[in-house]
Amino acid sequence: MVENSIVDGSLPEEAQAPSSNELAAFHRINPATAAKGLNQLVSDGILYKKRGIGMFVTAGARGALRLRRKERFAQQYIDPLIAEADKLGMRTDELKTMLDQREGIR
């Protein structure tokens, strides 16, 4: 949730992130689980802690998350797409044409 909010801009850089208790109450999960997720974002450099105040979004976090998601997207979707296209004997220009056609549908 926090990561999505940063990516879509609803939680801007340098804004205070929700606390683990707020997240736990909202999602009805264990506060330790919420804290684990927030601490992972701190470890990844997406959030930073201010002692006694809370956690905040680091400058550049949105770009870093978008880059990470793009890389993950390529691994999850593009690589298998290319592998399947190779099996079908499709050329790159055919794939591009198909993507352009789909883009027209959106």
ZIUR-V663300 format. One record per residue. N is the residue number from 1. PHI is phi in radians with two decimals (none if undefined). PSI is psi in degrees with one decimal (* if undefined). D_CENTER is the distance of its C-alpha to the mean C-alpha in Angstrom with 1 decimal. Layout:
n->N phi->PHI psi->PSI d_center->D_CENTER
n->N phi->PHI psi->PSI d_center->D_CENTER
This chain:
n->1 phi->none psi->-48.3 d_center->9.4
n->2 phi->-1.11 psi->-44.6 d_center->9.3
n->3 phi->-1.07 psi->-45.3 d_center->5.6
n->4 phi->-1.07 psi->-40.0 d_center->5.8
n->5 phi->-1.13 psi->-35.0 d_center->9.0
n->6 phi->-1.22 psi->-44.2 d_center->8.2
n->7 phi->-1.11 psi->-42.2 d_center->6.3
n->8 phi->-1.47 psi->-1.9 d_center->9.2
n->9 phi->1.52 psi->-1.9 d_center->11.6
n->10 phi->-1.26 psi->-19.6 d_center->13.3
n->11 phi->-2.07 psi->92.0 d_center->12.9
n->12 phi->-1.25 psi->164.7 d_center->14.1
n->13 phi->-1.08 psi->141.3 d_center->14.5
n->14 phi->1.30 psi->1.9 d_center->17.5
n->15 phi->-1.42 psi->155.5 d_center->17.3
n->16 phi->-1.34 psi->132.3 d_center->18.0
n->17 phi->-1.43 psi->155.1 d_center->15.5
n->18 phi->-1.08 psi->150.0 d_center->17.0
n->19 phi->-1.32 psi->166.0 d_center->19.1
n->20 phi->-1.10 psi->-35.7 d_center->18.9
n->21 phi->-1.17 psi->-40.0 d_center->21.9
n->22 phi->-1.11 psi->-44.9 d_center->20.5
n->23 phi->-1.10 psi->-43.0 d_center->17.4
n->24 phi->-1.09 psi->-42.6 d_center->19.9
n->25 phi->-1.17 psi->-42.9 d_center->22.2
n->26 phi->-1.14 psi->-44.2 d_center->19.9
n->27 phi->-1.63 psi->-2.5 d_center->18.3
n->28 phi->0.96 psi->52.8 d_center->21.7
n->29 phi->-2.18 psi->169.5 d_center->20.5
n->30 phi->-1.15 psi->133.7 d_center->22.2
n->31 phi->-0.99 psi->-31.2 d_center->21.7
n->32 phi->-1.14 psi->-35.5 d_center->21.5
n->33 phi->-1.18 psi->-43.1 d_center->18.5
n->34 phi->-1.09 psi->-42.6 d_center->16.7
n->35 phi->-1.11 psi->-37.5 d_center->18.0
n->36 phi->-1.08 psi->-42.3 d_center->16.8
n->37 phi->-1.13 psi->-42.8 d_center->13.1
n->38 phi->-1.14 psi->-40.8 d_center->13.8
n->39 phi->-1.14 psi->-31.4 d_center->15.7
n->40 phi->-1.14 psi->-39.9 d_center->13.1
n->41 phi->-1.15 psi->-33.4 d_center->11.0
n->42 phi->-1.16 psi->-44.9 d_center->14.4
n->43 phi->-1.07 psi->-32.8 d_center->15.0
n->44 phi->-1.42 psi->-5.4 d_center->12.0
n->45 phi->1.43 psi->14.8 d_center->13.4
n->46 phi->-1.50 psi->-36.5 d_center->10.7
n->47 phi->-2.09 psi->155.6 d_center->13.5
n->48 phi->-2.32 psi->155.4 d_center->17.2
n->49 phi->-1.75 psi->140.9 d_center->20.1
n->50 phi->-2.02 psi->117.6 d_center->23.2
n->51 phi->-0.94 psi->126.3 d_center->26.1
n->52 phi->1.37 psi->-4.1 d_center->27.4
n->53 phi->-1.97 psi->-48.2 d_center->25.1
n->54 phi->2.54 psi->-157.9 d_center->21.5
n->55 phi->-1.99 psi->146.5 d_center->18.1
n->56 phi->-2.31 psi->156.0 d_center->16.7
n->57 phi->-1.39 psi->129.4 d_center->13.8
n->58 phi->-1.28 psi->154.1 d_center->14.7
n->59 phi->-1.14 psi->132.9 d_center->15.7
n->60 phi->1.54 psi->1.1 d_center->13.4
n->61 phi->-1.11 psi->-41.5 d_center->10.2
n->62 phi->-1.08 psi->-45.9 d_center->8.7
n->63 phi->-1.11 psi->-40.6 d_center->9.9
n->64 phi->-1.12 psi->-42.5 d_center->8.9
n->65 phi->-1.17 psi->-41.2 d_center->5.1
n->66 phi->-1.10 psi->-41.4 d_center->6.0
n->67 phi->-1.11 psi->-44.6 d_center->8.5
n->68 phi->-1.08 psi->-41.5 d_center->6.8
n->69 phi->-1.21 psi->-35.8 d_center->5.0
n->70 phi->-1.11 psi->-41.9 d_center->8.5
n->71 phi->-1.09 psi->-43.5 d_center->10.3
n->72 phi->-1.13 psi->-39.6 d_center->9.0
n->73 phi->-1.06 psi->-44.6 d_center->9.9
n->74 phi->-1.08 psi->-42.5 d_center->13.1
n->75 phi->-1.18 psi->-39.7 d_center->14.0
n->76 phi->-1.40 psi->-32.1 d_center->13.5
n->77 phi->-2.10 psi->-44.8 d_center->15.1
n->78 phi->-1.27 psi->-46.0 d_center->16.9
n->79 phi->-1.03 psi->-46.6 d_center->18.7
n->80 phi->-1.14 psi->-33.5 d_center->20.1
n->81 phi->-1.07 psi->-47.0 d_center->21.0
n->82 phi->-1.14 psi->-41.2 d_center->22.9
n->83 phi->-1.08 psi->-43.4 d_center->24.6
n->84 phi->-1.19 psi->-40.0 d_center->25.7
n->85 phi->-1.07 psi->-39.8 d_center->26.9
n->86 phi->-1.07 psi->-41.8 d_center->28.9
n->87 phi->-1.09 psi->-34.6 d_center->30.5
n->88 phi->-1.52 psi->-3.3 d_center->31.5
n->89 phi->1.27 psi->26.5 d_center->32.9
n->90 phi->-1.48 psi->144.5 d_center->30.7
n->91 phi->-1.60 psi->163.5 d_center->30.6
n->92 phi->-1.05 psi->-40.1 d_center->27.7
n->93 phi->-1.14 psi->-30.6 d_center->29.3
n->94 phi->-1.16 psi->-42.3 d_center->29.6
n->95 phi->-1.07 psi->-43.3 d_center->25.8
n->96 phi->-1.08 psi->-41.0 d_center->25.3
n->97 phi->-1.08 psi->-43.8 d_center->27.9
n->98 phi->-1.10 psi->-41.5 d_center->26.2
n->99 phi->-1.13 psi->-41.3 d_center->22.8
n->100 phi->-1.08 psi->-40.0 d_center->24.8
n->101 phi->-1.13 psi->-42.0 d_center->26.6
n->102 phi->-1.15 psi->-38.1 d_center->23.6
n->103 phi->-1.03 psi->-36.0 d_center->22.2
n->104 phi->-1.15 psi->-24.7 d_center->25.5
n->105 phi->-1.34 psi->-34.1 d_center->25.0
n->106 phi->-1.09 psi->* d_center->21.8
